[in-house]
Amino acid sequence: MIKCKCKICGKKYSYNRKKGHKKTVCNSCNVVLFRRKRKRMAIEYKGGKCVFCGYDKCQDALGFHHLESEKKEFGLSSSTGLCRSWEKVKKELDKCILVCANCHAEIHAGYPSGMGLGC
């Protein structure tokens, strides 16, 4: 086994190709990078901005709201939701709208921006 040091977090780890490790990034950081990339893909798939106010600056402030909660198969904000196959993720995204954190909170609080969505 080769001893490596992660270029992101500095953690020392043993490289094991059979386990899917990389020589430059530890597995923990690799998973974080994958999830960020997948969220960026999902945001782009849904138009790249909040459907209500147009916010598009920080992907951490954007999320997905299911229009019909009874048809929800899995959550997209959970750590495992975006790690499923891209086809399954797209199928779930088709049941959602892209909203910023503020508009999402207003939807759940019943404010006018979320009216008419069946929420």
Secondary structure, DSSP 8 states (H G I E B T S, - for coil): -EEEE-TTT--EEEE-GGGT--SSS-HHHHHHHHHHHHHHHHHHHTTSS-TTT---S-GGGEEEEESSGGG--S-SSSTTGGGS-HHHHHHHHTTEEEEEHHHHHHHHHT-GGGTTS--
